[in-house]
Amino acid sequence: MNILPDANFFQKTMPQTEKNEYLLEVEHLSMTIERYEKGLNPIRQAVIRDFHLTIRKGEIIAIVGASGSGKSLLADAILGIQPKNAVVEGVLKYNNEPLSDKKKKELRGKEIMLIPQLTNALDPLMKVEKQVKSFLKIKNKRKLEEIFFQVGLDKKAMKQLPANLSGGMVRRVFAAMALASDAKLIIADEPTNGLDEEAANDMLRLLKMLAEQEKGIIFITHDIEAALKIADKIAVFYAGETVEIVARKHFIRGGAHLRHPYTKALWYALPQNGFQPFYPFQPSTTENSRGCQFVEHCPKAKTVCKERHPDLKTIHGGDKVRCFYA
């Protein structure tokens, strides 16, 4: 998928907002899962460690990272559907109010919606028309048909059961639900995974359309090229951590302003930047893990990188990076 020729097609100018006008704020988010080794010795594995994110209405933030890095568990933590053996800690605020477990349950499926990676999440025994209609406050058939038209589904598709639709069409149904609802925050978990280029681009356009209706979009993906087509900012995720949050423009203007070594490696791995392969393993961490998670792969690593865990620091322009030497 070549992102450069048509990348600007998807872009918009973000409205100027006050610094504290965040739809969602996430600070120091962690998730640990208790598991047992031989001898039934409990170990708490840190699958998310010190994650940070802010998003405004109408903004698209892409969370980019390799498979197995824990990206999808972020959606679970925000929605409050994490595994029972998981402990979630940190500060989450929605519309400047604490996002407690009780509040998550109240907002889930209403103001905060998920476009899931799995396409079997719809009710298999209910026609998709009825499933989308359930999100409309005013049951208006013309409005329902308009929403299906907006997401590229015809009247014939409306009458189908989910099993009769392709993966791409099912994801359009989820987008239709988001349009029909009062959702203000949409979490799209790998929404282009398994789609061909045309279907993937259609899905990206739908996410962009949702953002244009002032909905905040968290776009979780391993496909950095897809992220660069629509995202306002890229949050680079490695081994359960935010290692860099950077404006999209820095990815498409030569990469000189990218600061974290992992982010730079992702940039150089793009076809148009030399296609330099990079396959770092995702280290398994525990609560007591010390040092930088990327230390074994970093060309700049020094003794301090093995002994101390770097904080996520703010640099010029509001970008953030987790590195002692960035």
TABELNOR-V717082 format. One record per helix or strand. SS is the DSSP state (h for helix, s for strand). FROM is the first residue (numbers start at 1). TO is the last residue. If there is no record, write none. Layout:
ss=SS from=FROM to=TO
ss=SS from=FROM to=TO
This chain:
ss=h from=7 to=10
ss=s from=24 to=36
ss=s from=42 to=55
ss=s from=60 to=64
ss=h from=71 to=79
ss=s from=86 to=94
ss=s from=97 to=98
ss=h from=101 to=107
ss=s from=108 to=108
ss=s from=112 to=115
ss=s from=127 to=127
ss=h from=128 to=133
ss=h from=141 to=150
ss=h from=155 to=158
ss=s from=161 to=161
ss=h from=162 to=164
ss=h from=167 to=180
ss=s from=185 to=189
ss=h from=197 to=212
ss=s from=216 to=221
ss=h from=224 to=230
ss=s from=233 to=238
ss=s from=241 to=247
ss=h from=249 to=252
ss=h from=261 to=268
ss=h from=271 to=273
ss=s from=286 to=286
ss=h from=303 to=307
ss=s from=313 to=314
ss=h from=316 to=318
ss=s from=320 to=321
